[in-house]
Amino acid sequence: MVTAETGGEGRTMRRFLSSVALSAIAALAVAAGASADPPQKVPVPPNGDLTLSGVCPFDVLLHTTDQKTHVRLYANGVLAGEGQLKVEVSNLASAKTIALNISGPGRFIPNDDGTTDVRFEGRDLFFFFADQISQAYSVPARLAQERMSCRH
């Protein structure tokens, strides 16, 4: 997920990302110096509703209906997001809603050169604001065309 720089959605996004980041930091603190220990598991706090403006030609409401997610931090630095996450995504202009199971999982894998590989497997939901794709993300054109659409 990405943060928005303007408006109320930016504050909501930052609050959501802060809860995930705090969980990851807690996992890092617990795991520091414990390279032989099993991965540390930290629950992710529940998310509230999130209204997205600028992702589609219409505003989108992202409503979490079921969340039993956690992060695992491995001794090699891999951060894994796992668990159950279900949402309803609503077009606020038409009131059409779809229910999605976006339970992933996802992995953040640090590389020796300082970069991080991000791998999402299974069912996931991505959204980007138009100015952020070119600035921060390398998204294959085919993926952008086939999977990131606002047809609803």
N, CA and C atoms as a LAMMPS dump frame, in Angstrom:
ITEM: TIMESTEP
0
ITEM: NUMBER OF ATOMS
456
ITEM: BOX BOUNDS ff ff ff
-5.0000000000000000e+02 5.0000000000000000e+02
-5.0000000000000000e+02 5.0000000000000000e+02
-5.0000000000000000e+02 5.0000000000000000e+02
ITEM: ATOMS id mol type element x y z
1 1 1 N 0.837 -1.171 0
2 1 2 C 0 0 0
3 1 3 C 0.882 1.234 0
4 2 1 N 0.344 2.312 -0.459
5 2 2 C 1.117 3.533 -0.573
6 2 3 C 0.425 4.642 0.183
7 3 1 N 1.192 5.644 0.578
8 3 2 C 0.599 6.756 1.296
9 3 3 C 0.244 7.871 0.338
10 4 1 N -0.825 8.551 0.647
11 4 2 C -1.223 9.722 -0.13
12 4 3 C -0.674 10.949 0.573
13 5 1 N -0.317 11.948 -0.185
14 5 2 C 0.302 13.138 0.386
15 5 3 C -0.711 14.217 0.748
16 6 1 N -1.942 14.091 0.275
17 6 2 C -2.906 15.154 0.521
18 6 3 C -4.209 14.584 1.03
19 7 1 N -4.95 15.419 1.72
20 7 2 C -6.318 15.085 2.103
21 7 3 C -6.413 14.077 3.223
22 8 1 N -7.65 13.747 3.603
23 8 2 C -7.942 12.827 4.686
24 8 3 C -7.469 11.417 4.424
25 9 1 N -7.463 10.985 3.13
26 9 2 C -7.032 9.625 2.844
27 9 3 C -5.567 9.446 3.201
28 10 1 N -4.774 10.522 3.127
29 10 2 C -3.362 10.433 3.491
30 10 3 C -3.193 10.133 4.961
31 11 1 N -3.983 10.795 5.807
32 11 2 C -3.912 10.529 7.244
33 11 3 C -4.351 9.112 7.548
34 12 1 N -5.411 8.658 6.898
35 12 2 C -5.894 7.296 7.127
36 12 3 C -4.855 6.278 6.679
37 13 1 N -4.257 6.494 5.499
38 13 2 C -3.232 5.584 4.996
39 13 3 C -2.038 5.568 5.943
40 14 1 N -1.606 6.745 6.393
41 14 2 C -0.458 6.784 7.298
42 14 3 C -0.778 6.058 8.599
43 15 1 N -2.013 6.179 9.105
44 15 2 C -2.405 5.483 10.326
45 15 3 C -2.359 3.971 10.111
46 16 1 N -2.873 3.506 8.98
47 16 2 C -2.839 2.079 8.672
48 16 3 C -1.406 1.59 8.556
49 17 1 N -0.596 2.318 7.766
50 17 2 C 0.795 1.907 7.583
51 17 3 C 1.568 1.994 8.888
52 18 1 N 1.235 2.954 9.743
53 18 2 C 1.899 3.059 11.04
54 18 3 C 1.633 1.839 11.9
55 19 1 N 0.398 1.32 11.878
56 19 2 C 0.097 0.128 12.68
57 19 3 C 0.872 -1.08 12.192
58 20 1 N 1.018 -1.215 10.869
59 20 2 C 1.818 -2.313 10.319
60 20 3 C 3.281 -2.111 10.665
61 21 1 N 3.769 -0.87 10.527
62 21 2 C 5.174 -0.585 10.824
63 21 3 C 5.48 -0.823 12.295
64 22 1 N 4.579 -0.411 13.193
65 22 2 C 4.807 -0.656 14.621
66 22 3 C 4.873 -2.144 14.931
67 23 1 N 4.045 -2.928 14.278
68 23 2 C 4.108 -4.372 14.455
69 23 3 C 5.451 -4.919 13.996
70 24 1 N 5.921 -4.427 12.858
71 24 2 C 7.21 -4.885 12.333
72 24 3 C 8.352 -4.466 13.242
73 25 1 N 8.303 -3.23 13.779
74 25 2 C 9.343 -2.76 14.684
75 25 3 C 9.344 -3.591 15.96
76 26 1 N 8.162 -3.908 16.465
77 26 2 C 8.09 -4.763 17.652
78 26 3 C 8.714 -6.117 17.375
79 27 1 N 8.456 -6.649 16.197
80 27 2 C 9.051 -7.933 15.829
81 27 3 C 10.56 -7.816 15.726
82 28 1 N 11.054 -6.719 15.179
83 28 2 C 12.502 -6.504 15.073
84 28 3 C 13.146 -6.431 16.449
85 29 1 N 12.506 -5.715 17.361
86 29 2 C 13.065 -5.58 18.703
87 29 3 C 13.144 -6.921 19.41
88 30 1 N 12.12 -7.721 19.265
89 30 2 C 12.098 -9.033 19.905
90 30 3 C 13.129 -9.961 19.278
91 31 1 N 13.318 -9.852 17.965
92 31 2 C 14.178 -10.784 17.247
93 31 3 C 15.647 -10.388 17.235
94 32 1 N 15.975 -9.174 17.675
95 32 2 C 17.358 -8.714 17.611
96 32 3 C 18.287 -9.666 18.348
97 33 1 N 19.311 -10.088 17.675
98 33 2 C 20.31 -10.954 18.28
99 33 3 C 19.877 -12.392 18.465
100 34 1 N 18.753 -12.778 17.92
101 34 2 C 18.247 -14.132 18.132
102 34 3 C 18.273 -14.906 16.831
103 35 1 N 19.451 -14.982 16.2
104 35 2 C 19.523 -15.56 14.866
105 35 3 C 19.166 -17.041 14.823
106 36 1 N 19.347 -17.769 15.91
107 36 2 C 19.028 -19.195 15.906
108 36 3 C 17.593 -19.458 16.342
109 37 1 N 16.918 -18.438 16.795
110 37 2 C 15.55 -18.593 17.281
111 37 3 C 14.569 -18.723 16.122
112 38 1 N 13.405 -19.29 16.385
113 38 2 C 12.368 -19.346 15.347
114 38 3 C 11.877 -17.938 15.037
115 39 1 N 11.172 -17.763 13.913
116 39 2 C 10.679 -16.422 13.569
117 39 3 C 9.74 -15.883 14.641
118 40 1 N 9.759 -14.583 14.793
119 40 2 C 8.888 -13.914 15.756
120 40 3 C 7.572 -13.567 15.072
121 41 1 N 6.467 -13.861 15.741
122 41 2 C 5.134 -13.619 15.194
123 41 3 C 4.478 -12.476 15.974
124 42 1 N 4.023 -11.443 15.25
125 42 2 C 3.411 -10.277 15.876
126 42 3 C 2.079 -9.998 15.182
127 43 1 N 0.962 -9.93 15.933
128 43 2 C -0.331 -9.637 15.299
129 43 3 C -0.364 -8.213 14.739
130 44 1 N -1.122 -8.036 13.66
131 44 2 C -1.325 -6.72 13.066
132 44 3 C -2.637 -6.167 13.619
133 45 1 N -2.628 -4.941 14.165
134 45 2 C -3.862 -4.371 14.702
135 45 3 C -4.944 -4.259 13.639
136 46 1 N -6.217 -4.307 14.045
137 46 2 C -7.326 -4.187 13.085
138 46 3 C -7.272 -2.86 12.328
139 47 1 N -7.72 -2.917 11.092
140 47 2 C -7.782 -1.72 10.243
141 47 3 C -9.19 -1.151 10.26
142 48 1 N -9.281 0.154 10.139
143 48 2 C -10.574 0.795 9.975
144 48 3 C -10.898 0.937 8.501
145 49 1 N -12.01 1.581 8.204
146 49 2 C -12.37 1.838 6.819
147 49 3 C -11.388 2.828 6.2
148 50 1 N -11.216 2.707 4.895
149 50 2 C -10.301 3.575 4.175
150 50 3 C -10.977 4.043 2.899
151 51 1 N -11.115 5.355 2.734
152 51 2 C -11.665 5.917 1.501
153 51 3 C -10.51 6.394 0.644
154 52 1 N -10.477 5.91 -0.592
155 52 2 C -9.398 6.246 -1.521
156 52 3 C -9.924 7.171 -2.605
157 53 1 N -9.281 8.322 -2.762
158 53 2 C -9.601 9.266 -3.832
159 53 3 C -8.373 9.364 -4.724
160 54 1 N -8.592 9.278 -6.03
161 54 2 C -7.489 9.41 -6.96
162 54 3 C -6.938 8.089 -7.464
163 55 1 N -7.458 6.98 -6.979
164 55 2 C -7.039 5.668 -7.449
165 55 3 C -7.845 5.288 -8.684
166 56 1 N -9.09 5.635 -8.694
167 56 2 C -10.013 5.393 -9.811
168 56 3 C -10.704 6.716 -10.133
169 57 1 N -11.455 6.771 -11.222
170 57 2 C -12.202 7.998 -11.53
171 57 3 C -13.275 8.302 -10.477
172 58 1 N -13.57 7.366 -9.621
173 58 2 C -14.555 7.515 -8.548
174 58 3 C -13.869 7.187 -7.229
175 59 1 N -14.436 7.667 -6.117
176 59 2 C -13.899 7.319 -4.803
177 59 3 C -14.208 5.866 -4.495
178 60 1 N -13.3 5.227 -3.785
179 60 2 C -13.418 3.815 -3.452
180 60 3 C -13.35 3.672 -1.934
181 61 1 N -14.268 2.883 -1.378
182 61 2 C -14.243 2.572 0.054
183 61 3 C -13.691 1.162 0.225
184 62 1 N -12.677 1.035 1.054
185 62 2 C -12.095 -0.257 1.406
186 62 3 C -12.495 -0.548 2.848
187 63 1 N -13.333 -1.557 3.028
188 63 2 C -13.869 -1.907 4.344
189 63 3 C -13.402 -3.313 4.72
190 64 1 N -12.694 -3.433 5.836
191 64 2 C -12.221 -4.738 6.305
192 64 3 C -13.37 -5.466 6.981
193 65 1 N -13.657 -6.693 6.518
194 65 2 C -14.735 -7.483 7.106
195 65 3 C -14.214 -8.601 8.005
196 66 1 N -12.982 -9.049 7.777
197 66 2 C -12.402 -10.109 8.604
198 66 3 C -10.886 -9.98 8.558
199 67 1 N -10.28 -9.84 9.717
200 67 2 C -8.829 -9.686 9.764
201 67 3 C -8.244 -10.499 10.905
202 68 1 N -7.459 -11.459 10.54
203 68 2 C -6.688 -12.262 11.499
204 68 3 C -5.273 -12.362 10.935
205 69 1 N -4.61 -11.209 10.825
206 69 2 C -3.306 -11.154 10.183
207 69 3 C -2.195 -10.939 11.196
208 70 1 N -0.994 -11.325 10.773
209 70 2 C 0.196 -11.138 11.599
210 70 3 C 1.409 -11.005 10.679
211 71 1 N 2.505 -10.55 11.262
212 71 2 C 3.772 -10.539 10.537
213 71 3 C 4.722 -11.482 11.259
214 72 1 N 5.59 -12.102 10.473
215 72 2 C 6.671 -12.92 11.022
216 72 3 C 7.982 -12.308 10.57
217 73 1 N 8.912 -12.167 11.523
218 73 2 C 10.23 -11.669 11.194
219 73 3 C 11.22 -12.809 11.39
220 74 1 N 11.919 -13.134 10.313
221 74 2 C 12.901 -14.208 10.331
222 74 3 C 14.286 -13.636 10.612
223 75 1 N 15.171 -14.457 11.132
224 75 2 C 16.52 -14.03 11.494
225 75 3 C 17.291 -13.464 10.309
226 76 1 N 16.988 -13.907 9.093
227 76 2 C 17.68 -13.405 7.907
228 76 3 C 17.113 -12.083 7.398
229 77 1 N 16.158 -11.487 8.134
230 77 2 C 15.589 -10.194 7.774
231 77 3 C 14.314 -10.254 6.966
232 78 1 N 13.895 -11.437 6.555
233 78 2 C 12.656 -11.565 5.788
234 78 3 C 11.476 -11.209 6.69
235 79 1 N 10.58 -10.374 6.175
236 79 2 C 9.349 -10.011 6.867
237 79 3 C 8.198 -10.599 6.076
238 80 1 N 7.385 -11.431 6.719
239 80 2 C 6.288 -12.113 6.032
240 80 3 C 4.957 -11.666 6.622
241 81 1 N 4.059 -11.22 5.754
242 81 2 C 2.693 -10.91 6.157
243 81 3 C 1.829 -12.123 5.864
244 82 1 N 1.124 -12.602 6.883
245 82 2 C 0.349 -13.835 6.753
246 82 3 C -0.979 -13.694 7.476
247 83 1 N -1.864 -14.64 7.235
248 83 2 C -3.141 -14.684 7.936
249 83 3 C -4.299 -14.418 7.007
250 84 1 N -5.46 -14.195 7.604
251 84 2 C -6.691 -14.014 6.839
252 84 3 C -7.067 -12.543 6.8
253 85 1 N -7.357 -12.062 5.583
254 85 2 C -7.804 -10.682 5.412
255 85 3 C -8.867 -10.652 4.318
256 86 1 N -10.058 -10.234 4.701
257 86 2 C -11.17 -10.11 3.758
258 86 3 C -11.69 -8.681 3.81
259 87 1 N -12.021 -8.162 2.62
260 87 2 C -12.473 -6.779 2.513
261 87 3 C -13.662 -6.68 1.576
262 88 1 N -14.381 -5.588 1.705
263 88 2 C -15.376 -5.179 0.723
264 88 3 C -14.864 -3.907 0.084
265 89 1 N -14.89 -3.872 -1.245
266 89 2 C -14.435 -2.718 -2.002
267 89 3 C -15.661 -2.118 -2.68
268 90 1 N -15.929 -0.849 -2.391
269 90 2 C -17.148 -0.21 -2.892
270 90 3 C -16.84 0.997 -3.758
271 91 1 N -17.545 1.084 -4.885
272 91 2 C -17.55 2.265 -5.731
273 91 3 C -18.542 3.219 -5.07
274 92 1 N -18.05 4.326 -4.527
275 92 2 C -18.93 5.23 -3.802
276 92 3 C -19.865 6.017 -4.718
277 93 1 N -19.565 6.069 -6.013
278 93 2 C -20.45 6.764 -6.953
279 93 3 C -21.651 5.908 -7.325
280 94 1 N -21.433 4.603 -7.492
281 94 2 C -22.523 3.72 -7.929
282 94 3 C -23.072 2.853 -6.793
283 95 1 N -22.386 2.816 -5.677
284 95 2 C -22.746 1.989 -4.524
285 95 3 C -22.567 0.491 -4.794
286 96 1 N -21.895 0.121 -5.883
287 96 2 C -21.606 -1.283 -6.146
288 96 3 C -20.468 -1.727 -5.239
289 97 1 N -20.592 -2.949 -4.699
290 97 2 C -19.609 -3.479 -3.77
291 97 3 C -19.237 -4.902 -4.165
292 98 1 N -17.955 -5.212 -4.035
293 98 2 C -17.504 -6.591 -4.218
294 98 3 C -16.753 -7.016 -2.965
295 99 1 N -16.895 -8.284 -2.612
296 99 2 C -16.184 -8.857 -1.468
297 99 3 C -14.964 -9.602 -1.992
298 100 1 N -13.825 -9.388 -1.346
299 100 2 C -12.584 -10.015 -1.765
300 100 3 C -11.862 -10.672 -0.597
301 101 1 N -11.275 -11.814 -0.857
302 101 2 C -10.357 -12.456 0.081
303 101 3 C -8.961 -12.093 -0.403
304 102 1 N -8.263 -11.242 0.337
305 102 2 C -6.935 -10.778 -0.071
306 102 3 C -5.885 -11.225 0.944
307 103 1 N -5.95 -12.488 1.313
308 103 2 C -5.113 -13.022 2.383
309 103 3 C -3.652 -13.255 2.005
310 104 1 N -3.29 -13.052 0.759
311 104 2 C -1.88 -13.141 0.384
312 104 3 C -1.376 -14.564 0.293
313 105 1 N -0.205 -14.839 0.824
314 105 2 C 0.693 -14.059 1.693
315 105 3 C 1.621 -13.139 0.911
316 106 1 N 2.397 -12.343 1.653
317 106 2 C 3.387 -11.462 1.051
318 106 3 C 4.687 -11.52 1.825
319 107 1 N 5.792 -11.292 1.118
320 107 2 C 7.124 -11.35 1.726
321 107 3 C 7.95 -10.147 1.294
322 108 1 N 8.7 -9.588 2.221
323 108 2 C 9.688 -8.553 1.961
324 108 3 C 11.04 -9.193 2.245
325 109 1 N 11.863 -9.318 1.203
326 109 2 C 13.098 -10.088 1.293
327 109 3 C 14.282 -9.162 1.026
328 110 1 N 15.113 -8.885 2.054
329 110 2 C 16.259 -7.993 1.846
330 110 3 C 17.352 -8.679 1.029
331 111 1 N 17.982 -7.89 0.16
332 111 2 C 19.092 -8.374 -0.656
333 111 3 C 20.405 -7.803 -0.133
334 112 1 N 21.494 -8.446 -0.474
335 112 2 C 22.817 -8.008 -0.027
336 112 3 C 23.178 -6.611 -0.517
337 113 1 N 22.61 -6.188 -1.649
338 113 2 C 22.935 -4.87 -2.2
339 113 3 C 22.095 -3.743 -1.602
340 114 1 N 21.287 -4.042 -0.585
341 114 2 C 20.477 -3.026 0.082
342 114 3 C 19.077 -2.867 -0.477
343 115 1 N 18.766 -3.537 -1.58
344 115 2 C 17.422 -3.489 -2.135
345 115 3 C 16.557 -4.546 -1.452
346 116 1 N 15.276 -4.476 -1.689
347 116 2 C 14.343 -5.439 -1.11
348 116 3 C 13.457 -5.995 -2.202
349 117 1 N 13.359 -7.312 -2.275
350 117 2 C 12.401 -7.953 -3.171
351 117 3 C 11.068 -8.035 -2.448
352 118 1 N 9.994 -7.72 -3.149
353 118 2 C 8.656 -7.814 -2.582
354 118 3 C 7.919 -8.876 -3.38
355 119 1 N 7.46 -9.904 -2.691
356 119 2 C 6.764 -11.004 -3.363
357 119 3 C 5.391 -11.185 -2.729
358 120 1 N 4.384 -11.08 -3.57
359 120 2 C 3.027 -11.333 -3.128
360 120 3 C 2.51 -12.538 -3.877
361 121 1 N 1.999 -13.487 -3.132
362 121 2 C 1.499 -14.728 -3.71
363 121 3 C 0.034 -14.868 -3.309
364 122 1 N -0.695 -15.616 -4.073
365 122 2 C -2.102 -15.789 -3.744
366 122 3 C -2.9 -14.559 -4.109
367 123 1 N -3.892 -14.264 -3.301
368 123 2 C -4.815 -13.151 -3.584
369 123 3 C -4.393 -11.922 -2.8
370 124 1 N -4.193 -10.835 -3.516
371 124 2 C -3.769 -9.587 -2.907
372 124 3 C -4.508 -8.436 -3.57
373 125 1 N -4.478 -7.284 -2.926
374 125 2 C -5.083 -6.077 -3.473
375 125 3 C -4.029 -4.98 -3.451
376 126 1 N -3.786 -4.388 -4.605
377 126 2 C -2.845 -3.285 -4.706
378 126 3 C -3.584 -2.064 -5.219
379 127 1 N -3.207 -0.918 -4.712
380 127 2 C -3.714 0.32 -5.287
381 127 3 C -2.602 1.341 -5.251
382 128 1 N -2.538 2.128 -6.324
383 128 2 C -1.522 3.155 -6.465
384 128 3 C -2.195 4.445 -6.904
385 129 1 N -1.681 5.545 -6.408
386 129 2 C -2.108 6.835 -6.896
387 129 3 C -1.271 7.137 -8.138
388 130 1 N -1.852 7.791 -9.122
389 130 2 C -1.235 7.951 -10.439
390 130 3 C 0.189 8.49 -10.362
391 131 1 N 0.453 9.463 -9.504
392 131 2 C 1.787 10.052 -9.444
393 131 3 C 2.79 9.171 -8.717
394 132 1 N 2.347 8.126 -8.05
395 132 2 C 3.267 7.295 -7.28
396 132 3 C 3.822 6.116 -8.065
397 133 1 N 3.147 5.666 -9.096
398 133 2 C 3.661 4.519 -9.847
399 133 3 C 4.987 4.892 -10.494
400 134 1 N 5.055 6.027 -11.129
401 134 2 C 6.292 6.402 -11.811
402 134 3 C 7.385 6.785 -10.817
403 135 1 N 7.025 7.275 -9.647
404 135 2 C 8.018 7.729 -8.684
405 135 3 C 8.676 6.589 -7.918
406 136 1 N 7.897 5.603 -7.499
407 136 2 C 8.435 4.672 -6.516
408 136 3 C 8.319 3.201 -6.881
409 137 1 N 7.6 2.869 -7.923
410 137 2 C 7.333 1.46 -8.176
411 137 3 C 7.689 1.063 -9.596
412 138 1 N 8.197 -0.129 -9.715
413 138 2 C 8.427 -0.701 -11.03
414 138 3 C 7.33 -1.73 -11.248
415 139 1 N 6.333 -1.372 -12.033
416 139 2 C 5.181 -2.246 -12.256
417 139 3 C 5.191 -2.691 -13.706
418 140 1 N 5.276 -4.004 -13.955
419 140 2 C 5.226 -4.451 -15.354
420 140 3 C 3.955 -3.945 -16.039
421 141 1 N 4.093 -3.503 -17.278
422 141 2 C 2.957 -2.934 -18.012
423 141 3 C 1.805 -3.912 -18.101
424 142 1 N 2.098 -5.189 -18.334
425 142 2 C 1.039 -6.19 -18.441
426 142 3 C 0.251 -6.278 -17.138
427 143 1 N 0.957 -6.262 -16.006
428 143 2 C 0.294 -6.312 -14.708
429 143 3 C -0.585 -5.084 -14.526
430 144 1 N -0.053 -3.934 -14.853
431 144 2 C -0.822 -2.703 -14.698
432 144 3 C -2.087 -2.734 -15.55
433 145 1 N -1.99 -3.255 -16.765
434 145 2 C -3.144 -3.281 -17.65
435 145 3 C -4.156 -4.33 -17.237
436 146 1 N -3.692 -5.503 -16.847
437 146 2 C -4.611 -6.613 -16.588
438 146 3 C -5.184 -6.599 -15.193
439 147 1 N -4.455 -6.131 -14.224
440 147 2 C -4.895 -6.31 -12.848
441 147 3 C -5.229 -5.034 -12.112
442 148 1 N -4.783 -3.908 -12.586
443 148 2 C -5.025 -2.672 -11.872
444 148 3 C -6.018 -1.837 -12.666
445 149 1 N -7.249 -2.202 -12.613
446 149 2 C -8.25 -1.475 -13.368
447 149 3 C -9.369 -1.018 -12.452
448 150 1 N -10.067 -0.008 -12.875
449 150 2 C -11.186 0.545 -12.119
450 150 3 C -12.463 0.329 -12.931
451 151 1 N -12.776 -0.93 -13.173
452 151 2 C -13.94 -1.245 -14.005
453 151 3 C -15.229 -1.282 -13.196
454 152 1 N -15.159 -1.25 -11.934
455 152 2 C -16.331 -1.47 -11.09
456 152 3 C -17.163 -0.224 -10.947
